[in-house]
Amino acid sequence: MHGNKGSIDDDPAAAMRYTESRLEKISELLLSDLDRKVVPMAPNFDDSEYEPIVLPSLIPNLLINGSKGIAAGFATEIPPHNLTEILNATIKLIKKPNASFSELREIVKGPDFPTGGIINGVEGITEAFENGQGKIILSSKYHFIYDEKNKDKVIGIEIYEIPFGIVKSKLVADIDGLVLDKNINGVKEVRDQSNREGISIYLELDDDANPEAIINYLMTKTELRISYNYNMVAIYENSPKLMNLEMLLHAYLNHLKEINRKGIEFDLAKHKIRLEIVEGFIKVAEISDEVIKVIKASDNSKKGVILALQQHFGFTELQATAIAELRLYKLSRMDQLEYQNEKISLEELIARCNLLLTDANEFDKFLISQLKQIDKDYGKPRKTEISEEKITKNVNTKLLAKNEDFYFFISEQGYIKRISKKIKNANEFNTYKLKESDAIFYFDKINSLSKLIFFTNLGNYFVLDAHTLKECG
């Protein structure tokens, strides 16, 4: 890619006239067999040329790249998957066409997002693969940074992989907002240290911070953890259809068989035509003098020469046309040896093509070797980790509270106020901005980690954690 293509921070890409790109090598597998006429062609928008109705793709592009949205009225949400896993599942289907869902599920672990992350829990993946719809939980990856002098002390948290499709700049701003609003204590600073090497969101912690509590709170309150909804709708047999993993793999396998079969038929026809011509050249070498004589005696046109060769020597029209266009030096002994070798080679290729078209086992072996070669050339380890650990959404906010004493006030009209010791010592009672008819009903010095029990005049009571009280007007 050359030019500005946008970024994970939601920066817009430059106009098309300022950007250019070259296809990756793997994209050849989407187009490689177009010249072998393996897919139907249709006129383009102005009938000036023909274009393929579907690409002759050798790779399961829909599954490995995913898709979002088809057209007006049809929504789809297919995440990307790992190429190696999908190819191995396809090989399993070739070897065992009636393979069960659980057998395929063992091979395809789940989606594989380019931004990595961790999928928590496997139930959502299994449901999505079985029904075509389901929800998965995708979390960021992080690690704690320890003090070099004190290996037990955590001084920071680095987030180095974030969920797929999340705007990094907004995520950093959301975390910063929670710190500034004092919804979370123990974080000194939030820094975005990301560069071309990768993502790095660094949280610098206070000495008394609880890193586990901080990261768990941020996971629930920001897009460090998201839910991703599968909705595998695809165009199948010319109409939108909700498809599960088995259906998508079978659709890919059927497509693979179809284009390979048509490709082999195309090669077979091409080899037969060439063999016919080569056999004509070999025959010509044996009777070259007579052939030259007949050509000399024929009328002065290419058509007449072709007709004369057919009538006198029994050449086919194809052979006669090739001989008429043949240059005399091609009748040398060396060229004859080449034609003999080419004939043997063509006969072997034709036999191979016929075997693949008539023997189902050989055809399956051919497909498997093709898929294994693609995997060898382009397969990569998965980036997204899958954890069987389920997510708990309960966060103990008390662990995030700062341990401090403050003064708590209730007025007769039911207003409450929290004031730090520092402000209390610097002010008098008349600065607490009470209404003229109101007065202090109760006040006390309390600790942020304690609980407050309130009793009503009807005998009911409720409990509040002291740390949830905010300093306010």
C-alpha positions as CSV (number, residue, x, y, z in Angstrom):
1,M,0.0,0.0,0.0
2,H,1.2,3.5,-0.8
3,G,-0.5,6.6,0.6
4,N,-2.7,7.2,3.6
5,K,-5.2,4.4,4.0
6,G,-6.6,5.6,7.4
7,S,-5.8,4.2,10.8
8,I,-7.1,2.3,13.8
9,D,-7.7,5.7,15.3
10,D,-10.5,6.3,12.8
11,D,-8.4,8.7,10.7
12,P,-10.0,9.0,7.2
13,A,-8.1,7.6,4.2
14,A,-6.8,9.9,1.5
15,A,-8.8,10.4,-1.7
16,M,-8.5,7.5,-4.2
17,R,-6.3,9.6,-6.5
18,Y,-3.6,9.8,-3.8
19,T,-3.4,6.1,-3.0
20,E,-2.3,3.0,-4.8
21,S,-1.8,-0.6,-3.9
22,R,-0.4,-3.9,-5.2
23,L,-2.2,-7.2,-4.5
24,E,-0.8,-9.6,-2.1
25,K,0.6,-12.9,-3.6
26,I,-2.3,-14.9,-2.0
27,S,-4.8,-12.9,-4.1
28,E,-3.6,-14.8,-7.2
29,L,-5.5,-17.8,-5.8
30,L,-8.7,-15.8,-6.3
31,L,-8.0,-15.2,-10.0
32,S,-5.5,-17.8,-11.1
33,D,-7.9,-20.0,-13.2
34,L,-9.9,-17.3,-15.0
35,D,-8.1,-18.0,-18.3
36,R,-9.1,-21.7,-18.0
37,K,-12.8,-20.8,-18.3
38,V,-13.8,-22.5,-15.1
39,V,-16.5,-20.0,-14.1
40,P,-19.4,-18.6,-16.1
41,M,-18.9,-15.2,-17.7
42,A,-21.5,-12.4,-18.3
43,P,-21.4,-9.1,-20.1
44,N,-20.4,-6.1,-18.0
45,F,-22.5,-3.0,-17.4
46,D,-22.1,-1.6,-21.0
47,D,-21.6,-5.0,-22.9
48,S,-18.1,-3.9,-23.9
49,E,-16.4,-7.0,-22.3
50,Y,-17.2,-10.1,-20.2
51,E,-16.6,-10.5,-16.5
52,P,-16.9,-13.6,-14.2
53,I,-20.2,-14.1,-12.3
54,V,-18.1,-15.5,-9.4
55,L,-14.3,-15.5,-8.9
56,P,-12.6,-18.9,-9.4
57,S,-11.2,-18.7,-5.9
58,L,-9.2,-21.6,-4.5
59,I,-9.4,-20.2,-1.0
60,P,-12.5,-19.8,1.2
61,N,-12.4,-16.0,1.0
62,L,-15.8,-15.4,2.8
63,L,-14.7,-17.4,5.8
64,I,-11.1,-16.3,6.1
65,N,-11.7,-12.5,5.4
66,G,-15.2,-12.3,6.9
67,S,-17.9,-9.9,5.7
68,K,-20.2,-7.2,7.0
69,G,-23.4,-6.4,5.3
70,I,-24.6,-7.6,1.8
71,A,-27.0,-5.0,0.5
72,A,-30.1,-3.0,1.4
73,G,-32.3,-5.0,3.7
74,F,-29.8,-7.8,4.3
75,A,-27.4,-7.7,7.3
76,T,-24.5,-10.1,7.7
77,E,-21.7,-10.3,10.3
78,I,-19.1,-13.0,9.5
79,P,-15.8,-12.6,11.4
80,P,-12.5,-13.6,9.8
81,H,-11.2,-17.2,10.5
82,N,-7.8,-18.9,10.4
83,L,-6.9,-20.1,6.9
84,T,-5.1,-23.3,8.2
85,E,-8.1,-24.3,10.3
86,I,-10.6,-23.8,7.5
87,L,-8.4,-25.7,5.0
88,N,-7.9,-28.6,7.5
89,A,-11.7,-28.8,8.1
90,T,-12.2,-28.9,4.3
91,I,-9.6,-31.8,4.0
92,K,-11.6,-33.6,6.7
93,L,-14.8,-33.2,4.7
94,I,-13.0,-34.6,1.6
95,K,-11.8,-37.7,3.5
96,K,-15.1,-38.0,5.4
97,P,-18.0,-36.3,3.6
98,N,-20.4,-37.1,6.5
99,A,-18.1,-35.7,9.2
100,S,-20.1,-34.6,12.3
101,F,-20.3,-31.1,13.5
102,S,-18.2,-31.9,16.6
103,E,-15.4,-33.3,14.4
104,L,-15.3,-30.1,12.4
105,R,-15.6,-28.0,15.6
106,E,-12.5,-29.7,16.9
107,I,-10.5,-28.4,13.9
108,V,-12.0,-24.9,13.6
109,K,-11.4,-23.4,17.0
110,G,-13.2,-20.1,16.4
111,P,-12.8,-16.8,14.7
112,D,-9.3,-15.4,14.3
113,F,-9.2,-11.6,14.3
114,P,-6.3,-9.7,12.8
115,T,-6.1,-7.5,15.9
116,G,-5.7,-10.6,18.2
117,G,-7.4,-10.4,21.6
118,I,-8.9,-13.2,23.7
119,I,-12.3,-14.9,23.2
120,N,-13.8,-15.7,26.6
121,G,-15.9,-18.9,26.7
122,V,-16.5,-21.4,23.9
123,E,-20.4,-21.7,24.2
124,G,-20.9,-18.6,21.9
125,I,-18.6,-20.0,19.2
126,T,-20.3,-23.4,19.3
127,E,-23.7,-21.8,19.0
128,A,-22.7,-19.6,16.1
129,F,-21.0,-22.5,14.2
130,E,-24.1,-24.7,14.8
131,N,-26.9,-22.2,14.1
132,G,-25.2,-19.4,12.1
133,Q,-26.0,-16.9,14.8
134,G,-24.5,-16.4,18.3
135,K,-22.6,-14.0,20.5
136,I,-19.0,-14.1,21.6
137,I,-17.1,-12.0,24.1
138,L,-13.8,-10.5,22.9
139,S,-11.4,-9.0,25.4
140,S,-8.1,-7.1,25.1
141,K,-4.8,-8.6,26.0
142,Y,-2.7,-6.9,28.7
143,H,0.2,-7.5,31.1
144,F,1.4,-5.9,34.3
145,I,4.6,-3.9,34.4
146,Y,6.7,-4.6,37.6
147,D,9.1,-2.3,39.3
148,E,12.7,-3.3,38.5
149,K,13.8,-2.9,42.1
150,N,10.8,-4.6,43.7
151,K,9.6,-7.5,41.5
152,D,6.3,-7.8,43.5
153,K,5.2,-4.2,43.0
154,V,3.1,-3.4,39.9
155,I,3.8,0.1,38.6
156,G,1.8,0.0,35.4
157,I,-0.6,-1.9,33.0
158,E,0.2,-2.2,29.3
159,I,-2.7,-3.1,26.9
160,Y,-1.1,-4.5,23.7
161,E,-4.1,-6.0,21.8
162,I,-7.6,-4.6,21.5
163,P,-10.9,-6.0,20.1
164,F,-11.5,-6.1,16.4
165,G,-13.1,-3.0,15.0
166,I,-12.6,-0.8,18.0
167,V,-11.3,2.8,17.5
168,K,-8.2,3.1,19.6
169,S,-8.3,6.9,20.1
170,K,-11.8,6.7,21.5
171,L,-10.9,3.8,23.8
172,V,-7.9,5.8,25.2
173,A,-10.2,8.9,25.7
174,D,-12.9,6.7,27.5
175,I,-10.3,5.3,29.9
176,D,-8.9,8.8,30.5
177,G,-12.4,10.1,31.1
178,L,-13.0,7.6,33.9
179,V,-9.7,8.5,35.5
180,L,-10.4,12.3,35.3
181,D,-14.0,11.8,36.7
182,K,-12.5,9.9,39.6
183,N,-14.6,6.8,38.9
184,I,-11.5,4.9,39.3
185,N,-8.6,5.5,41.7
186,G,-5.0,4.4,41.5
187,V,-4.2,5.5,37.9
188,K,-1.8,8.4,37.6
189,E,-1.7,8.7,33.8
190,V,-3.0,7.1,30.6
191,R,-0.6,7.1,27.7
192,D,-1.0,5.9,24.1
193,Q,2.5,4.6,23.1
194,S,1.4,2.8,20.0
195,N,3.7,2.8,16.9
196,R,4.4,0.8,13.8
197,E,5.6,-2.1,16.1
198,G,2.1,-2.5,17.5
199,I,-0.5,-1.2,20.0
200,S,0.6,0.0,23.5
201,I,-1.8,1.7,25.8
202,Y,0.0,2.3,29.1
203,L,-1.6,3.0,32.5
204,E,0.8,4.4,35.1
205,L,-0.4,3.3,38.6
206,D,-0.1,4.9,42.1
207,D,1.8,3.0,44.8
208,D,-1.3,1.8,46.6
209,A,-3.3,0.9,43.4
210,N,-5.0,-2.5,42.9
211,P,-4.1,-3.5,39.3
212,E,-6.5,-6.5,39.1
213,A,-9.4,-4.3,40.3
214,I,-8.5,-1.5,37.9
215,I,-8.3,-3.7,34.8
216,N,-11.5,-5.6,35.7
217,Y,-13.4,-2.3,36.1
218,L,-12.1,-1.0,32.8
219,M,-13.1,-4.2,31.0
220,T,-16.7,-3.7,32.1
221,K,-16.9,0.1,31.6
222,T,-15.0,0.5,28.3
223,E,-14.6,-1.2,24.9
224,L,-11.6,-3.2,26.2
225,R,-14.1,-6.0,26.2
226,I,-16.9,-6.2,23.6
227,S,-19.5,-8.7,22.5
228,Y,-19.4,-9.7,18.8
229,N,-22.6,-11.0,17.2
230,Y,-22.3,-13.7,14.5
231,N,-24.9,-13.5,11.7
232,M,-23.7,-15.7,8.9
233,V,-26.0,-14.7,6.0
234,A,-24.4,-15.3,2.6
235,I,-25.6,-15.5,-1.0
236,Y,-26.1,-19.2,-1.7
237,E,-27.7,-20.5,-4.8
238,N,-28.6,-17.0,-5.8
239,S,-30.4,-16.0,-2.6
240,P,-29.5,-14.9,0.9
241,K,-29.4,-17.7,3.4
242,L,-28.4,-18.1,7.0
243,M,-25.6,-20.7,7.0
244,N,-23.8,-22.6,9.7
245,L,-20.2,-23.8,9.6
246,E,-20.9,-27.1,7.9
247,M,-23.0,-25.4,5.1
248,L,-20.3,-22.9,4.4
249,L,-17.5,-25.5,4.3
250,H,-19.6,-27.7,2.0
251,A,-20.4,-24.7,-0.3
252,Y,-16.7,-24.0,-0.5
253,L,-15.8,-27.7,-1.2
254,N,-18.4,-27.9,-3.9
255,H,-17.1,-24.8,-5.5
256,L,-13.5,-26.1,-5.3
257,K,-14.5,-29.4,-6.9
258,E,-16.4,-27.7,-9.7
259,I,-13.6,-25.3,-10.7
260,N,-11.0,-28.0,-10.6
261,R,-13.1,-30.4,-12.7
262,K,-13.7,-27.7,-15.3
263,G,-10.0,-26.8,-15.2
264,I,-8.9,-30.4,-15.8
265,E,-11.5,-30.7,-18.7
266,F,-10.0,-27.5,-20.2
267,D,-6.4,-28.8,-19.9
268,L,-7.5,-32.2,-21.3
269,A,-9.0,-30.6,-24.4
270,K,-5.9,-28.4,-24.8
271,H,-3.5,-31.3,-24.5
272,K,-5.5,-33.4,-27.0
273,I,-5.4,-30.5,-29.6
274,R,-1.6,-30.2,-29.1
275,L,-1.1,-34.0,-29.4
276,E,-3.0,-34.0,-32.6
277,I,-0.8,-31.3,-34.0
278,V,2.5,-32.9,-32.8
279,E,1.4,-36.3,-34.3
280,G,0.9,-34.5,-37.6
281,F,4.4,-32.9,-37.4
282,I,6.0,-36.3,-36.7
283,K,4.1,-37.9,-39.7
284,V,5.2,-35.0,-41.9
285,A,8.9,-35.6,-41.1
286,E,8.6,-39.2,-42.4
287,I,7.1,-38.0,-45.8
288,S,8.5,-34.5,-46.1
289,D,9.5,-34.8,-49.8
290,E,6.0,-35.9,-50.8
291,V,4.4,-33.2,-48.6
292,I,6.5,-30.4,-50.2
293,K,5.6,-31.8,-53.7
294,V,1.9,-31.7,-52.9
295,I,2.1,-28.2,-51.5
296,K,4.0,-27.0,-54.6
297,A,1.3,-28.5,-56.8
298,S,-1.7,-27.0,-54.9
299,D,-3.3,-23.7,-55.8
300,N,-1.7,-20.5,-54.5
301,S,-3.7,-20.2,-51.3
302,K,-3.6,-21.3,-47.7
303,K,-7.0,-22.9,-48.0
304,G,-5.9,-24.9,-51.1
305,V,-2.8,-26.2,-49.4
306,I,-4.8,-27.3,-46.3
307,L,-7.3,-29.1,-48.6
308,A,-4.6,-30.8,-50.6
309,L,-2.8,-32.1,-47.4
310,Q,-6.1,-33.5,-46.1
311,Q,-6.9,-35.3,-49.4
312,H,-3.5,-36.7,-50.2
313,F,-2.3,-37.8,-46.7
314,G,-5.4,-38.0,-44.5
315,F,-4.3,-35.2,-42.2
316,T,-7.1,-33.7,-40.0
317,E,-8.0,-30.0,-40.7
318,L,-6.1,-29.0,-37.5
319,Q,-3.0,-30.9,-38.5
320,A,-3.1,-29.6,-42.1
321,T,-3.5,-26.0,-40.9
322,A,-0.5,-26.4,-38.5
323,I,1.6,-28.0,-41.3
324,A,0.8,-25.2,-43.7
325,E,2.1,-22.7,-41.2
326,L,5.2,-24.8,-40.3
327,R,8.6,-23.4,-41.2
328,L,10.9,-25.9,-43.0
329,Y,13.7,-25.8,-40.4
330,K,11.3,-27.3,-38.0
331,L,11.7,-30.6,-39.9
332,S,15.3,-31.1,-38.7
333,R,16.3,-34.2,-36.8
334,M,16.6,-32.3,-33.5
335,D,13.1,-30.9,-33.8
336,Q,11.7,-34.3,-34.5
337,L,13.3,-35.6,-31.3
338,E,11.6,-32.8,-29.4
339,Y,8.3,-33.7,-31.0
340,Q,8.7,-37.3,-30.0
341,N,9.5,-36.3,-26.4
342,E,6.6,-33.8,-26.4
343,K,4.2,-36.6,-27.6
344,I,5.2,-38.8,-24.7
345,S,4.7,-36.0,-22.2
346,L,1.3,-35.0,-23.7
347,E,0.1,-38.7,-23.6
348,E,1.1,-38.8,-19.9
349,L,-0.8,-35.5,-19.2
350,I,-3.9,-36.7,-21.0
351,A,-3.8,-40.0,-19.1
352,R,-3.5,-38.0,-15.8
353,C,-6.4,-35.8,-16.7
354,N,-8.6,-38.8,-17.6
355,L,-7.6,-40.5,-14.4
356,L,-8.6,-37.4,-12.3
357,L,-11.9,-37.1,-14.1
358,T,-12.9,-40.8,-13.9
359,D,-11.4,-41.9,-10.5
360,A,-13.0,-40.1,-7.5
361,N,-10.2,-41.2,-5.1
362,E,-7.5,-39.8,-7.3
363,F,-9.5,-36.5,-7.7
364,D,-9.9,-36.3,-3.9
365,K,-6.1,-36.9,-3.4
366,F,-5.5,-34.1,-5.9
367,L,-7.7,-31.7,-4.0
368,I,-6.1,-32.6,-0.7
369,S,-2.5,-32.0,-2.1
370,Q,-3.7,-28.6,-3.5
371,L,-5.1,-27.5,-0.2
372,K,-2.0,-28.7,1.7
373,Q,0.2,-26.7,-0.7
374,I,-1.9,-23.5,-0.1
375,D,-1.6,-24.0,3.6
376,K,2.1,-24.5,3.4
377,D,2.5,-21.3,1.3
378,Y,0.1,-19.0,3.1
379,G,-1.0,-20.6,6.4
380,K,-0.2,-18.6,9.6
381,P,-0.7,-19.4,13.3
382,R,-3.9,-18.0,14.8
383,K,-3.7,-14.5,16.5
384,T,-6.8,-14.6,18.6
385,E,-6.5,-16.7,21.7
386,I,-9.5,-18.8,22.9
387,S,-10.1,-19.2,26.6
388,E,-12.6,-21.4,28.2
389,E,-12.8,-19.1,31.2
390,K,-16.1,-17.4,31.5
391,I,-16.4,-13.7,32.2
392,T,-17.9,-12.4,35.4
393,K,-19.4,-9.0,35.1
394,N,-19.5,-8.3,38.9
395,V,-16.9,-5.7,39.8
396,N,-16.0,-4.9,43.4
397,T,-15.8,-1.2,43.2
398,K,-14.6,-1.0,46.8
399,L,-11.2,-2.4,45.6
400,L,-10.9,0.8,43.5
401,A,-11.7,3.2,46.3
402,K,-9.0,5.3,47.9
403,N,-8.6,4.6,51.6
404,E,-9.2,8.1,53.2
405,D,-11.2,9.9,55.9
406,F,-13.7,12.6,55.0
407,Y,-16.6,14.5,56.6
408,F,-20.2,13.5,55.7
409,F,-23.1,15.9,56.3
410,I,-26.9,15.5,56.1
411,S,-29.2,18.5,56.2
412,E,-32.7,18.6,57.8
413,Q,-34.2,18.8,54.3
414,G,-32.4,15.7,53.2
415,Y,-29.4,17.1,51.3
416,I,-26.1,15.3,51.7
417,K,-22.5,16.5,51.2
418,R,-19.0,15.0,51.3
419,I,-16.1,17.3,52.2
420,S,-12.4,16.3,52.5
421,K,-10.6,16.9,55.8
422,K,-8.5,19.6,54.1
423,I,-11.5,21.6,52.9
424,K,-13.2,21.1,56.3
425,N,-10.2,22.5,58.2
426,A,-10.0,25.5,55.9
427,N,-13.7,26.5,56.0
428,E,-16.4,27.3,58.6
429,F,-19.9,25.9,58.7
430,N,-21.6,28.8,57.0
431,T,-19.7,28.1,53.8
432,Y,-21.5,24.9,53.1
433,K,-24.1,26.7,51.1
434,L,-27.2,25.5,53.0
435,K,-30.6,26.9,52.1
436,E,-31.8,29.7,54.4
437,S,-34.5,27.5,56.1
438,D,-32.2,24.4,56.2
439,A,-29.8,23.3,58.9
440,I,-27.2,20.5,59.5
441,F,-29.0,17.5,60.9
442,Y,-26.0,15.1,61.2
443,F,-22.3,15.1,60.4
444,D,-19.4,12.8,61.2
445,K,-15.9,11.9,60.1
446,I,-16.0,8.6,58.3
447,N,-13.7,6.3,56.2
448,S,-14.2,5.7,52.5
449,L,-14.1,1.9,53.0
450,S,-16.9,1.9,55.6
451,K,-20.6,1.4,55.1
452,L,-23.4,3.8,56.0
453,I,-26.8,2.5,57.3
454,F,-29.7,4.8,57.0
455,F,-33.0,4.3,58.9
456,T,-36.3,5.9,57.7
457,N,-39.2,7.1,59.8
458,L,-41.2,4.0,58.6
459,G,-38.6,1.6,60.1
460,N,-37.0,0.7,56.7
461,Y,-33.3,0.8,56.2
462,F,-30.7,0.8,53.4
463,V,-27.0,0.5,53.2
464,L,-24.5,2.6,51.1
465,D,-20.8,2.2,50.6
466,A,-19.1,5.3,51.7
467,H,-16.7,5.4,48.7
468,T,-19.7,5.8,46.4
469,L,-20.4,9.3,47.8
470,K,-19.0,12.0,45.5
471,E,-17.7,15.4,46.4
472,C,-20.3,17.8,44.9
473,G,-22.3,20.9,45.6
